[in-house]
């Protein structure tokens, strides 16, 4: 089954947006954006003549909002009340973003709206289904679930079975696992490939992979009749893979060093209240998207893999059980 057919089987919502599968050489882009005025800035950028046909397929309202805009150090919530507040907040942001997404983008070029299930929303399958339904009612076209264990996989299966196109987030999952490079060994790569197959079989229609070894990202992203579309984060570059970009990170400087973050920021957090405008967002996103399409961003991460291990991973078919 092709990636587009898998998307169709998940409800048909995503298939029209996965444009790179008509031309596998084209990079697909997912952009994290959180507020309506940010989407307005993104739309301005994508009306630039050389970017009109750029393959921006998705806008995601992610729980990274709590770190970018609210200054938290983590997306992990403390206690049930804070988890419920996080879900309420993201549902509200999805509703806010839906309006300008529909207004600013013509139907044929409109990215699908992806909602991120926050910490607590995947404590069990019933909670995940209820959260996904709230996001869908607010205007989301699909939802993303972090998968670090069997519980996360059950959530993917339940949400997909309930009719919501579901993206599985593998590798480093900020709500669940330690910050590390995943799949950075032959056995670890095999484990990630097995998890990707399980996510596909559970009903996922796409993957986000974060902090995975670049050879793993490249193997998962190769066009494959049994594969899924992949968007990568801090996982280097893949010839046929999708890339996730963060709009805030394109504009606002980090407090510390960030070798693998975008090179485009131009304002400090202290300037956001007066300088973080749709016009500046459009300017910086034009630059970052151009760098991405040209292959200058992202950088390839360091790896512990020896050359022979990279070759073994490259020769592996990740979508077929060994």
PAZAPA-4460 file (N, C-alpha, C; in steps of 0.05 Angstrom, whole numbers, plus 32768, in hexadecimal, padded with zeros to 4 digits):
% residues 322
    n_x    n_y    n_z   ca_x   ca_y   ca_z    c_x    c_y    c_z   seq   type   mol
   8011   7FE8   8000   8000   8000   8000   8012   8019   8000     1      X     A
   800D   802C   7FEF   801D   8044   7FEE   8017   8056   8005     2      X     A
   8029   806A   800A   8024   807D   8020   800A   808C   801B     3      X     A
   8004   8093   8002   7FEC   80A2   7FFD   7FD3   8090   8002     4      X     A
   7FD6   8076   7FFB   7FC0   8064   8000   7FBB   8060   801E     5      X     A
   7FD1   805F   802D   7FCF   805D   804A   7FC0   8075   8055     6      X     A
   7FC7   808D   804B   7FB9   80A5   8054   7F9C   80A4   804D     7      X     A
   7F96   809A   8035   7F7A   8097   802D   7F6B   8084   8040     8      X     A
   7F79   806E   8047   7F6C   805A   8059   7F67   8066   8074     9      X     A
   7F77   807A   807C   7F74   8086   8096   7F5D   809B   8096    10      X     A
   7F50   809E   807F   7F3A   80B0   807E   7F3A   80C3   8066    11      X     A
   7F51   80C3   8058   7F52   80D3   8040   7F5A   80EF   8044    12      X     A
   7F5D   80F8   805D   7F61   8114   8063   7F7D   811D   805A    13      X     A
   7F91   810D   805D   7FAC   8116   8058   7FB5   8112   803C    14      X     A
   7FAA   80FF   802E   7FB5   80F8   8013   7FB9   810F   8001    15      X     A
   7FA6   8122   7FFF   7FAA   8139   7FEC   7FC2   814A   7FF2    16      X     A
   7FCC   8149   800B   7FE1   815B   8014   7FFD   814E   800F    17      X     A
   7FFF   8135   800B   8019   8127   800A   8023   8129   7FED    18      X     A
   8029   8141   7FE5   802F   8147   7FC9   8049   813A   7FC0    19      X     A
   805C   8136   7FD3   8076   812C   7FCA   8074   8110   7FC0    20      X     A
   805E   8101   7FC5   805C   80E6   7FBB   8055   80E5   7F9E    21      X     A
   804C   80FC   7F93   804A   80FD   7F75   8065   8100   7F69    22      X     A
   8078   810B   7F78   8094   810E   7F70   80A5   8109   7F88    23      X     A
   80AE   80F0   7F8C   80BD   80E9   7FA4   80D6   80F9   7FAA    24      X     A
   80E0   8107   7F95   80F8   8118   7F99   80F1   8132   7FA8    25      X     A
   80D8   8138   7FAB   80D0   8151   7FB7   80CE   814E   7FD6    26      X     A
   80DA   8160   7FE4   80DA   8160   8001   80C0   816A   800B    27      X     A
   80B4   815D   801F   809C   8166   802C   80A3   8174   8045    28      X     A
   8094   8189   804C   809A   819A   8064   8082   819C   8076    29      X     A
   8087   8197   8090   8074   819D   80A5   807E   81B4   80B5    30      X     A
   806D   81C7   80BC   8075   81DF   80CB   8066   81E1   80E5    31      X     A
   8074   81E3   80FB   8067   81E8   8114   8060   8205   8117    32      X     A
   8047   820B   811A   803D   8226   811E   8026   8224   8132    33      X     A
   8022   8239   8142   8012   8237   8159   7FFB   824C   815B    34      X     A
   7FFF   8263   814E   7FEC   8279   8151   7FE2   8281   8135    35      X     A
   7FCB   828D   8135   7FC0   8296   811B   7FD2   82A9   810C    36      X     A
   7FDE   82BC   811A   7FEE   82D0   810B   8008   82C3   8101    37      X     A
   8011   82AD   810D   8028   829E   8102   8021   8291   80E7    38      X     A
   8009   8286   80E6   8000   827A   80CC   7FFD   8290   80B7    39      X     A
   7FF4   82A8   80BF   7FF3   82BE   80AB   800F   82C4   80A0    40      X     A
   8023   82C4   80B2   803E   82C9   80A9   8048   82B3   8097    41      X     A
   8042   829A   809E   804A   8284   808D   803E   8286   8071    42      X     A
   8024   828D   8071   8016   8290   8057   8023   82A6   8046    43      X     A
   802B   82BC   8053   803A   82D1   8044   8053   82C5   8038    44      X     A
   8062   82B6   8047   807B   82AB   803D   8075   8299   8024    45      X     A
   8060   8289   8026   805B   8276   8011   804D   8282   7FF9    46      X     A
   8047   829C   7FFA   803D   82AA   7FE2   8054   82B6   7FD2    47      X     A
   806D   82B3   7FDC   8084   82BD   7FCE   8087   82AC   7FB4    48      X     A
   808C   82B8   7F9D   808C   82A9   7F84   809C   828F   7F84    49      X     A
   80B4   828F   7F90   80C4   8277   7F8E   80BC   8262   7FA3    50      X     A
   80A9   8269   7FB4   809F   8256   7FC9   8082   824E   7FC5    51      X     A
   8075   8258   7FB1   8059   8252   7FAD   8054   8234   7FAA    52      X     A
   8067   8226   7F9D   8064   8209   7F9A   8074   81F9   7FAD    53      X     A
   807D   8205   7FC3   808D   81F6   7FD7   807B   81E2   7FE4    54      X     A
   8086   81CB   7FEB   8076   81B5   7FF6   8070   81B6   8014    55      X     A
   8065   81CC   801D   805D   81CE   8039   8042   81BF   803B    56      X     A
   8043   81A8   8048   802C   8196   8049   801C   8198   8062    57      X     A
   8029   81A1   8078   801B   81A0   8092   8023   81B7   80A3    58      X     A
   8010   81C1   80B3   8015   81D3   80C9   800D   81C4   80E2    59      X     A
   801F   81C3   80F5   8019   81B5   810E   8018   81C8   8126    60      X     A
   8003   81C6   8135   8002   81D3   814F   800C   81BF   8164    61      X     A
   8025   81C4   816D   8032   81B1   817E   8034   81B9   819B    62      X     A
   803A   81A6   81AC   803D   81AD   81C9   8056   81BB   81CE    63      X     A
   8068   81BE   81BA   8080   81CF   81BE   8078   81EC   81C3    64      X     A
   805F   81F3   81BE   8055   820E   81C5   805B   8215   81E2    65      X     A
   8059   8201   81F3   805D   8207   820F   807A   820E   8215    66      X     A
   808D   8206   8204   80A9   820D   8207   80B0   8226   81F8    67      X     A
   80A6   8229   81E0   80AD   8240   81CF   809F   8259   81DA    68      X     A
   8085   825A   81DA   8076   8272   81E0   8073   8276   81FE    69      X     A
   8072   8261   820E   806D   8264   822B   8086   8260   823C    70      X     A
   809D   8259   8230   80B6   8258   823E   80BA   8240   8251    71      X     A
   80AA   822B   824E   80AE   8214   825F   80C7   8205   8255    72      X     A
   80D2   81F5   8267   80EA   81E6   8260   80E4   81CA   8255    73      X     A
   80CB   81C2   8256   80C3   81A7   824D   80A6   81A7   8244    74      X     A
   809E   8193   8235   8082   818F   822E   8074   817C   8241    75      X     A
   8083   8172   8254   8077   8160   8268   8067   8170   827C    76      X     A
   804E   8168   8281   803D   8177   8293   803D   816A   82AF    77      X     A
   8037   8179   82C3   8037   8170   82DF   801B   816D   82E8    78      X     A
   8011   8154   82EA   7FF7   814F   82F5   7FE0   8152   82E0    79      X     A
   7FCA   8146   82E8   7FB3   8145   82D6   7FA8   8160   82CF    80      X     A
   7FA7   8173   82E2   7F9C   818D   82DC   7FAD   819C   82C7    81      X     A
   7FC7   819A   82C9   7FD8   81A7   82B6   7FD6   8199   829B    82      X     A
   7FD3   817F   829A   7FCF   8171   8281   7FB5   817A   8273    83      X     A
   7FA0   817C   8283   7F86   8185   8277   7F89   81A2   826C    84      X     A
   7F97   81B3   827B   7F9B   81CE   8272   7FAB   81CF   8258    85      X     A
   7FBF   81BD   8256   7FCF   81BC   823D   7FBD   81B4   8226    86      X     A
   7FAC   81A0   822A   7F9A   8197   8214   7F87   81AE   820C    87      X     A
   7F7B   81BB   8220   7F69   81D1   821A   7F78   81E7   820A    88      X     A
   7F90   81ED   8212   7FA0   8202   8204   7FA5   81FA   81E7    89      X     A
   7FAD   81E2   81E2   7FB3   81DA   81C6   7F9A   81D8   81B5    90      X     A
   7F84   81CF   81C1   7F6B   81CE   81B2   7F63   81EB   81AA    91      X     A
   7F67   81FE   81BC   7F61   821A   81B5   7F73   8224   819F    92      X     A
   7F8D   821D   81A0   7F9F   8226   818B   7F99   821A   8170    93      X     A
   7F90   8200   8170   7F88   81F4   8156   7F71   8203   814A    94      X     A
   7F5D   820A   815B   7F46   821A   8151   7F4F   8235   8147    95      X     A
   7F62   8241   8154   7F6C   825B   814C   7F7A   825A   8131    96      X     A
   7F8A   8245   812D   7F9A   8242   8114   7F88   823A   80FD    97      X     A
   7F72   822B   8102   7F62   8221   80EC   7F57   8238   80DB    98      X     A
   7F4F   824E   80E7   7F43   8264   80D8   7F57   8270   80C3    99      X     A
   7F6E   827A   80CC   7F81   8285   80B8   7F8C   8270   80A4   100      X     A
   7F8D   8257   80AD   7F96   8242   809A   7F83   8240   8083   101      X     A
   7F69   8241   8089   7F55   8240   8074   7F54   825A   8063   102      X     A
   7F58   8270   8071   7F55   828A   8064   7F6D   8290   8052   103      X     A
   7F85   828A   805B   7F9E   8293   804E   7FA7   8280   8038   104      X     A
   7F9E   8267   8039   7FA8   8253   8025   7F91   824A   8013   105      X     A
   7F96   824A   7FF9   7F81   823E   7FE7   7F7F   8220   7FEC   106      X     A
   7F68   8215   7FE7   7F64   81F8   7FEE   7F79   81E6   7FE2   107      X     A
   7F82   81EC   7FC9   7F95   81DA   7FBC   7FB1   81DB   7FC9   108      X     A
   7FB7   81F0   7FD8   7FD1   81F4   7FE4   7FD0   81F5   8003   109      X     A
   7FB9   81ED   800E   7FB6   81F0   802B   7FC3   81D9   803A   110      X     A
   7FD5   81DE   804C   7FE1   81C8   805C   7FCC   81BC   806E   111      X     A
   7FD0   81A2   8074   7FBE   8196   8088   7FC6   819E   80A4   112      X     A
   7FB3   81A0   80B5   7FB7   81AA   80D1   7FBA   8192   80E3   113      X     A
   7FD2   8190   80EF   7FD9   8179   8100   7FDA   8183   811D   114      X     A
   7FCC   8175   812E   7FCA   817C   814B   7FDA   8167   815B   115      X     A
   7FE9   8171   816E   7FFB   8161   817E   7FEE   815A   8199   116      X     A
   7FEB   8140   819E   7FDF   8138   81B8   7FF3   813E   81CE   117      X     A
   7FEC   814F   81E2   8000   8156   81F6   8002   8141   820C   118      X     A
   8015   8145   821E   8019   8133   8234   7FFF   812F   8244   119      X     A
   7FF9   8117   8249   7FE0   8110   8257   7FCA   8107   8245   120      X     A
   7FCA   8111   822C   7FB5   810A   8219   7FB8   80ED   820F   121      X     A
   7FCF   80E2   8214   7FD4   80C6   820B   7FD9   80B4   8223   122      X     A
   7FCD   80BB   823A   7FD1   80AA   8252   7FC4   808E   824E   123      X     A
   7FAF   808E   823D   7FA3   8075   8235   7F94   8079   821A   124      X     A
   7F8B   8064   820E   7F7F   8066   81F4   7F65   8077   81F4   125      X     A
   7F55   8074   8209   7F3C   8083   820B   7F42   80A1   820C   126      X     A
   7F56   80A9   821C   7F5D   80C5   821D   7F67   80D0   8203   127      X     A
   7F76   80C0   81F4   7F81   80C8   81DA   7F6A   80CC   81C6   128      X     A
   7F57   80BA   81C6   7F40   80BC   81B3   7F30   80D5   81BA   129      X     A
   7F2B   80DA   81D3   7F1C   80F2   81DB   7F2B   810B   81D3   130      X     A
   7F45   810C   81D7   7F54   8124   81D0   7F54   8128   81B2   131      X     A
   7F58   8112   81A3   7F57   8114   8186   7F3D   811F   817C   132      X     A
   7F27   8116   8188   7F0D   8120   8180   7F0A   813E   8185   133      X     A
   7F15   8147   819C   7F14   8164   81A2   7F24   8174   818D   134      X     A
   7F3C   8169   8185   7F4C   8177   8171   7F3D   8177   8156   135      X     A
   7F31   8162   814F   7F23   8161   8136   7F0C   8175   8135   136      X     A
   7EFE   8177   814C   7EE8   818A   814E   7EF2   81A7   814B   137      X     A
   7F0B   81AC   8154   7F16   81C6   8153   7F22   81CD   8137   138      X     A
   7F23   81B8   8126   7F2C   81BD   810B   7F45   81AE   8102   139      X     A
   7F4F   819D   8112   7F67   818D   810A   7F60   8179   80F5   140      X     A
   7F72   8175   80E2   7F6F   8160   80CE   7F7B   8146   80D6   141      X     A
   7F8E   8147   80E9   7F9C   812F   80F2   7FA8   8135   810E   142      X     A
   7FB0   8120   811B   7FBC   8123   8136   7FD6   8114   8137   143      X     A
   7FE8   811C   8149   8002   810F   814D   8003   8104   8169   144      X     A
   800E   80EB   816A   8010   80DD   8184   802D   80D5   8188   145      X     A
   8039   80DC   819F   8054   80D3   81A5   8053   80B5   81AD   146      X     A
   8065   80A6   81A2   8065   8089   81A7   8080   8081   81B3   147      X     A
   8080   8079   81CC   8098   8070   81D9   8095   8054   81E4   148      X     A
   807C   8049   81E5   8078   802F   81F2   805E   8024   81E7   149      X     A
   8055   800E   81F3   803D   8000   81E9   8024   8012   81EE   150      X     A
   8025   8022   8203   800E   8033   8208   800A   8048   81F2   151      X     A
   8020   8053   81E8   801E   8066   81D2   8015   8059   81B8   152      X     A
   801D   8040   81B4   8014   8032   819C   7FF6   802C   819D   153      X     A
   7FED   8025   81B5   7FD0   8020   81B8   7FC0   803A   81B3   154      X     A
   7FCC   8051   81BA   7FBE   806B   81B5   7FBD   8070   8197   155      X     A
   7FD2   806A   8188   7FD2   806D   816B   7FBC   805C   815F   156      X     A
   7FBB   8043   8168   7FA8   8030   815D   7F8B   8039   8162   157      X     A
   7F86   8042   817B   7F6B   804B   8182   7F63   8064   8174   158      X     A
   7F75   8077   8172   7F6E   8091   8165   7F69   808C   8147   159      X     A
   7F7B   807D   813A   7F77   8077   811E   7F5D   8068   8119   160      X     A
   7F57   8054   812B   7F3F   8044   8127   7F26   8056   812B   161      X     A
   7F28   806B   813A   7F12   807E   813E   7F0E   8091   8126   162      X     A
   7F1F   808E   8112   7F1B   809E   80F9   7F2C   80B7   80F7   163      X     A
   7F40   80BB   8109   7F50   80D2   8108   7F6B   80CB   80FB   164      X     A
   7F73   80D8   80E4   7F8D   80D4   80D9   7FA2   80D9   80EF   165      X     A
   7FB4   80C6   80F3   7FC6   80C6   810A   7FE3   80C5   8102   166      X     A
   7FF3   80D7   810C   8010   80D8   8107   801E   80CE   8120   167      X     A
   802F   80BA   811D   803E   80AF   8134   8059   80BD   8135   168      X     A
   8060   80C5   814E   8079   80D3   8153   808C   80C0   8160   169      X     A
   80A3   80B9   8153   80B6   80A5   815C   80D1   80B2   8161   170      X     A
   80E3   80A2   816E   80FD   80AC   8175   80FC   80BA   818F   171      X     A
   8108   80D2   8191   8106   80E2   81A9   80EA   80EC   81AB   172      X     A
   80DC   80E6   81C1   80C1   80EF   81C6   80C2   8100   81DF   173      X     A
   80C1   811B   81DD   80C6   812C   81F4   80B4   8127   820C   174      X     A
   809C   811D   8208   808A   8117   821E   8093   80FE   822D   175      X     A
   80A2   80ED   8220   80A5   80D2   822B   80C2   80C8   822F   176      X     A
   80D5   80D1   821E   80EF   80C5   821E   8105   80D9   8222   177      X     A
   811D   80CF   8228   8134   80E0   822D   813F   80EC   8213   178      X     A
   814A   8104   8215   8156   8111   81FD   816F   8101   81F6   179      X     A
   816F   80F5   81DE   8185   80E5   81D4   8181   80E1   81B7   180      X     A
   8196   80D6   81A9   8194   80CF   818D   818A   80B2   818C   181      X     A
   8175   80AD   817D   8168   8093   817B   816F   8086   8161   182      X     A
   8171   806B   8161   8178   805C   8149   8195   805F   8141   183      X     A
   81A7   8066   8154   81C3   806C   814E   81D4   8053   8152   184      X     A
   81C9   803C   814A   81D7   8023   814A   81C7   8010   8139   185      X     A
   81D3   7FFB   812F   81C4   7FE8   811D   81AC   7FDC   812B   186      X     A
   81B0   7FD3   8144   8199   7FC7   8153   8184   7FDC   8159   187      X     A
   818D   7FF4   8161   817A   8009   8168   816B   8012   814F   188      X     A
   8178   8012   8138   816A   8019   811F   8155   8004   8119   189      X     A
   815C   7FEA   811D   8148   7FD5   8118   8130   7FD8   812A   190      X     A
   8135   7FE0   8143   811F   7FE4   8156   810C   7FFB   814C   191      X     A
   8118   8010   8142   8108   8027   8138   80F9   801E   811F   192      X     A
   8105   800F   810E   80F7   8005   80F6   80DF   7FF4   80FE   193      X     A
   80E3   7FE3   8112   80CC   7FD2   811B   80B6   7FE4   8127   194      X     A
   80BD   7FF9   8136   80A9   800B   8141   809A   8019   812B   195      X     A
   80A8   8021   8116   809B   802F   80FF   8087   801C   80F2   196      X     A
   808F   8002   80EE   807C   7FEF   80E2   8064   7FEB   80F4   197      X     A
   8068   7FEA   810E   8051   7FE7   8121   803F   7FFF   8120   198      X     A
   804B   8017   811E   803A   802F   811C   802A   802E   8102   199      X     A
   8036   8026   80EC   8027   8024   80D3   8010   8010   80D6   200      X     A
   8016   7FF9   80E1   8002   7FE4   80E4   7FEC   7FEC   80F8   201      X     A
   7FF2   7FFE   810A   7FDE   8007   811D   7FCC   801C   8111   202      X     A
   7FD3   8026   80F9   7FC2   8039   80EB   7FCD   8054   80E7   203      X     A
   7FE6   8059   80EF   7FF3   8073   80EB   7FF5   8078   80CD   204      X     A
   7FF1   8091   80C5   7FF2   8099   80A8   800B   80A9   80A2   205      X     A
   801C   80AF   80B6   8035   80BD   80B2   8045   80BB   80CC   206      X     A
   805F   80C2   80CA   8071   80C1   80E1   807E   80DC   80E4   207      X     A
   8083   80E4   80FD   8096   80F8   8104   80AD   80E9   8113   208      X     A
   80C6   80ED   8109   80DC   80E1   8117   80EE   80F7   8122   209      X     A
   80F5   80F6   813B   8104   810B   8148   811E   80FF   8154   210      X     A
   8134   810D   814F   814E   8106   815B   8155   80E9   8154   211      X     A
   814F   80E1   813B   8158   80C6   8133   8171   80C9   8122   212      X     A
   8180   80B3   8120   8197   80B3   810F   8190   80B9   80F2   213      X     A
   81A1   80C9   80E5   819B   80D1   80C9   8197   80B9   80B6   214      X     A
   81A8   80A4   80B8   81A3   808C   80A7   8188   807F   80AC   215      X     A
   817E   8080   80C5   8163   8075   80CB   814E   8086   80BD   216      X     A
   8151   80A0   80C0   813E   80B3   80B3   813E   80AE   8095   217      X     A
   8155   80AB   8089   8157   80A7   806C   814A   808C   8064   218      X     A
   814F   8077   8073   8143   805D   806C   8124   805E   806E   219      X     A
   811A   806A   8084   80FD   806B   8087   80F0   807C   8072   220      X     A
   80FE   8090   8067   80F2   80A4   8055   80F3   809B   8038   221      X     A
   8102   8086   8031   8102   807E   8015   80E6   8076   800C   222      X     A
   80DE   807E   7FF4   80C3   8075   7FEA   80C1   8057   7FEB   223      X     A
   80AA   804E   7FF6   80A7   8031   7FFA   8089   802B   7FF9   224      X     A
   8081   8016   7FEB   8064   8010   7FE9   8057   8009   8004   225      X     A
   8067   8002   8018   805B   7FFC   8032   8063   8011   8047   226      X     A
   806F   8027   803E   8079   803A   8051   8066   8051   8058   227      X     A
   806F   8063   8069   805F   807A   8071   806F   8094   806B   228      X     A
   8061   80AA   8066   806F   80C4   8064   807D   80CA   807E   229      X     A
   8094   80D7   807D   80A4   80DD   8095   80AB   80FA   8095   230      X     A
   80A7   8107   80AD   80B1   8122   80B2   80C6   811F   80C8   231      X     A
   80DE   812A   80C4   80F3   8127   80D8   80F9   8141   80E7   232      X     A
   8103   813D   8100   810A   8153   8111   8126   814C   811D   233      X     A
   8139   815E   8119   8154   8159   8124   815F   813E   811C   234      X     A
   8159   8135   8103   8160   811A   80FA   816F   811C   80E0   235      X     A
   817A   8133   80D9   8189   8136   80C1   8177   8137   80A8   236      X     A
   8182   8131   8092   8174   8134   8079   8170   8118   806C   237      X     A
   8159   8115   805E   8153   80FD   8050   814A   8105   8034   238      X     A
   8154   80F8   8020   814F   80FF   8004   8131   8101   7FFE   239      X     A
   8121   80EE   8009   8105   80EE   8003   80F4   80F4   801C   240      X     A
   8101   80FD   8031   80F3   8101   804A   80E7   811D   804D   241      X     A
   80D3   811E   805E   80C7   8138   8065   80D7   8144   807C   242      X     A
   80D6   815F   807D   80E4   816D   8092   80D1   817D   80A3   243      X     A
   80D5   817D   80BD   80C5   818D   80CF   80D4   81A6   80D6   244      X     A
   80C7   81BD   80D4   80D3   81D7   80DA   80C2   81E5   80F0   245      X     A
   80CF   81F4   8101   80C1   8202   8116   80C2   8220   8111   246      X     A
   80AA   822B   810D   80A8   8247   8105   80B4   825A   811A   247      X     A
   80AF   8254   8134   80BB   8265   8149   80D9   8264   8148   248      X     A
   80E4   824C   8144   8102   824A   8144   810E   8257   812C   249      X     A
   80FE   825C   8117   8108   826A   80FF   810C   8288   8105   250      X     A
   80FF   8292   8119   80FE   82AF   811E   810C   82B6   8138   251      X     A
   8108   82A7   814D   8110   82AE   8168   8129   829F   8171   252      X     A
   813E   82AE   817A   8157   82A2   8182   8153   8292   819B   253      X     A
   8162   827B   819C   8163   826B   81B4   8176   8278   81C8   254      X     A
   8171   8273   81E2   8182   827E   81F7   819E   8271   81F6   255      X     A
   819F   8258   81F0   81B9   8249   81EF   81C0   8242   81D3   256      X     A
   81D7   8235   81D1   81E0   822C   81B7   81CE   8217   81AB   257      X     A
   81CA   8217   8191   81B8   8204   8185   81C2   81FD   8169   258      X     A
   81D6   81EC   8167   81E3   81E6   814E   81CF   81DC   8139   259      X     A
   81BB   81CD   8141   81A9   81C1   812D   818F   81D0   812A   260      X     A
   818D   81E7   8137   8176   81F8   8133   8179   8209   811B   261      X     A
   8164   8216   8111   8166   8226   80F9   817A   823D   80FC   262      X     A
   8187   8245   80E6   819A   825B   80E8   818D   8277   80E3   263      X     A
   8173   8278   80E2   8164   8290   80D9   815A   82A3   80EF   264      X     A
   815B   829C   8109   814F   82AE   811D   815C   82CA   811D   265      X     A
   814C   82DE   8124   8156   82F9   8123   814D   830A   813B   266      X     A
   813C   8300   814C   8133   830F   8164   8136   82FD   817D   267      X     A
   8138   830B   8194   8138   82FD   81AD   811C   82FA   81B9   268      X     A
   811A   82E8   81CC   80FF   82E4   81D8   80F5   82FE   81E4   269      X     A
   8106   830F   81EE   80FD   8328   81F9   80F1   833B   81E5   270      X     A
   80F6   8336   81CB   80EC   8347   81B6   80D2   833D   81AA   271      X     A
   80C9   8325   81B2   80B3   8319   81A5   8099   832A   81A6   272      X     A
   8094   8336   81BC   807B   8345   81BF   8078   835C   81AB   273      X     A
   808E   8367   81A1   808C   837D   818F   8095   8376   8172   274      X     A
   80A7   8362   8170   80B3   835D   8156   80AA   8343   8148   275      X     A
   809C   8332   8157   8094   8318   814B   807A   831C   813C   276      X     A
   807C   8325   8123   8065   832C   8113   8063   831A   80FB   277      X     A
   804B   8319   80EE   8049   8309   80D6   805D   8310   80C1   278      X     A
   8064   832A   80BF   8077   8332   80AA   8093   8326   80B0   279      X     A
   809C   8327   80C9   80B6   831C   80D0   80B6   82FE   80CD   280      X     A
   80A0   82F2   80D6   809D   82D4   80D3   809F   82CD   80B5   281      X     A
   8092   82DB   80A4   8093   82D6   8087   80B0   82D8   807D   282      X     A
   80BE   82EC   8085   80D9   82F0   807C   80EB   82D9   8084   283      X     A
   80EA   82D1   809E   80FB   82BC   80A8   80F4   82A0   809D   284      X     A
   80D9   829C   809A   80D1   8282   808F   80D8   827F   8072   285      X     A
   80D8   8295   8063   80E1   8293   8047   80FE   8289   8047   286      X     A
   810F   8294   8058   812B   828C   8059   812E   826F   8061   287      X     A
   8120   8267   8076   8123   824C   8080   8119   8237   806C   288      X     A
   8103   823C   8060   80F8   8229   804C   810B   8227   8034   289      X     A
   8116   823D   802C   8129   823D   8016   8142   822C   801D   290      X     A
   814C   8230   8035   8163   8221   803E   815D   8203   803F   291      X     A
   8145   81FD   8048   813C   81E1   804A   813A   81D4   802E   292      X     A
   812D   81E2   801C   812A   81D7   8001   8144   81D5   7FF2   293      X     A
   8158   81E6   7FF9   8172   81E5   7FEC   8184   81D0   7FF8   294      X     A
   817C   81C4   800F   818C   81B0   801B   81A0   81BA   802F   295      X     A
   819F   81D4   8036   81B2   81DF   8049   81A9   81DC   8066   296      X     A
   8190   81D6   806A   8184   81D2   8084   8172   81BA   8082   297      X     A
   8173   81A8   8096   8183   81A8   80AF   819F   819D   80AB   298      X     A
   81B0   81A0   80BF   81CA   8194   80BF   81C7   8176   80C6   299      X     A
   81DB   8167   80BC   81DC   814B   80C3   81E6   8148   80E0   300      X     A
   81D9   8139   80F1   81E2   8136   810C   81FA   8123   810F   301      X     A
   8208   8126   8124   821E   8113   812A   8212   80F7   812F   302      X     A
   8221   80E3   812A   8218   80C8   812D   822E   80B6   8139   303      X     A
   8225   80A2   8147   8238   808D   8151   823B   8076   813E   304      X     A
   822C   8077   8128   822D   8061   8115   8247   8061   8105   305      X     A
   8253   804A   8102   8269   8046   80F0   825F   8045   80D3   306      X     A
   8271   8049   80C0   8269   8048   80A4   825B   802E   809D   307      X     A
   8266   8018   80A6   825A   7FFE   809F   823E   7FFB   80AB   308      X     A
   8239   8008   80C2   821E   8007   80CD   820B   8018   80BD   309      X     A
   8214   802F   80B3   8203   803F   80A2   81FC   8030   8089   310      X     A
   820F   8021   807E   8209   8011   8066   81F4   7FFC   806C   311      X     A
   81F7   7FEE   8083   81E4   7FDA   808A   81C8   7FE5   808D   312      X     A
   81C6   7FFC   809A   81AC   8009   809D   81A0   8011   8082   313      X     A
   81B1   801C   8071   81A8   8025   8056   819E   800D   8046   314      X     A
   81AA   7FF6   804A   81A2   7FDE   803B   8189   7FD0   8047   315      X     A
   8180   7FD9   805E   8169   7FCD   806B   814F   7FD8   8060   316      X     A
   813C   7FC7   805C   8121   7FD0   8055   8111   7FD3   8070   317      X     A
   810D   7FEC   8079   8101   7FEF   8093   80E3   7FE8   8094   318      X     A
   80D6   7FE5   807D   80BA   7FE1   807D   80B1   7FC4   807A   319      X     A
   80C5   7FB2   8078   80C0   7F95   8076   80CC   7F87   808E   320      X     A
   80BC   7F77   809B   80C6   7F68   80B2   80DC   7F55   80AA   321      X     A
   80F4   7F56   80B7   810A   7F44   80B0   8103   7F27   80B2   322      X     A
***
